[in-house]
Amino acid sequence: MEIRVLGALDVRVCGVSVVPSAPKPRQVLGVLALRADQVVPAGVLADELWSGRPPRSARTTVQTYVLQLRDLIDRALAQVGPAAGVSCAKDVLVTSPGGYMLNSGGGLTDVREFERLAGTGYRAMDGEDHPLAARMLGEALALWRGPAFADIPVGGQLAVEAKRLEETRLCALDQRIEADLRLGRHRVLLAELTVLVDRYRTHESLHGQYMIALHRSGRRGEALEAYQRLRNTLVRELGMEPSVGLRRLQRSILLAAPERTAAPERPAASDRAAAAGRTEREPVAAAAGLPDAAARLSRVG
């Protein structure tokens, strides 16, 4: 089985899609796919479908949607013939006491693969292996084909999960950019960072990386303008000043030559985990580990 939720929902049995066209069954499959190999209580599915206000017929309706999914799975199995260890749809979409489980059979799930690759990248950063970190984190981010659950209706649970997954993506992106900065790829990063700071207008870590890339490229004035734009946005929208770390970065750019401004300090794994729980509108300079000006001036970028 192949299960992908980092983008449009894509669930395949032996290479054949089993994603229904109707929105409600697709929503059920989305929850089961996210929690593959775990039993999902029928009540959880009902809460997702009806936003915590399920009708009296909820359990029967959920059973109907499960039967529709099994019908699609049976059709997929019929196209490929008997699969190893799978004789019918009930082996794939399993009924358990109180709920249902989508049995991946050890197949690909993009969320697990993303977490595995990103974890390897984080460990490489901790070990100062920046080429490996950039490669692993890049491979993890390449699994994303769009926003999680992009083409299915989301209730309360999937909405929270989509937000959580997006935060893990941003955390991996932040660390991949840091690894690339440490490898001297600041000019290559400029186009990407230009788009990112426009999309995440209050994300301090990305703005700090953008300032560094500009400054190292000999564009100190633009780096300082980027800081001022961020400050104006923070004051106007959140009523707050940039973090101490970002203000120190601005001052280090004022005082240092372009080649003397270093990349942000690498955050510890625990800081990255904390950063993954923040929203776009929260200041994340602490998670980015922006160093003080003296530390920047003491190192060659």
Secondary structure as UniProt FT lines:
FT   STRAND          2..4
FT   STRAND          10..13
FT   TURN            14..15
FT   STRAND          16..17
FT   HELIX           23..34
FT   TURN            35..37
FT   STRAND          40..41
FT   HELIX           42..50
FT   TURN            51..52
FT   TURN            56..57
FT   HELIX           58..80
FT   TURN            84..85
FT   HELIX           89..92
FT   STRAND          93..96
FT   TURN            97..98
FT   STRAND          99..102
FT   TURN            105..106
FT   STRAND          108..109
FT   HELIX           110..126
FT   TURN            127..128
FT   HELIX           130..142
FT   TURN            148..151
FT   HELIX           156..182
FT   TURN            183..184
FT   HELIX           186..199
FT   TURN            201..202
FT   HELIX           204..216
FT   TURN            217..218
FT   HELIX           220..238
FT   HELIX           244..255
FT   HELIX           258..260
FT   HELIX           269..276
FT   TURN            280..281
FT   HELIX           285..288
FT   HELIX           293..297
//
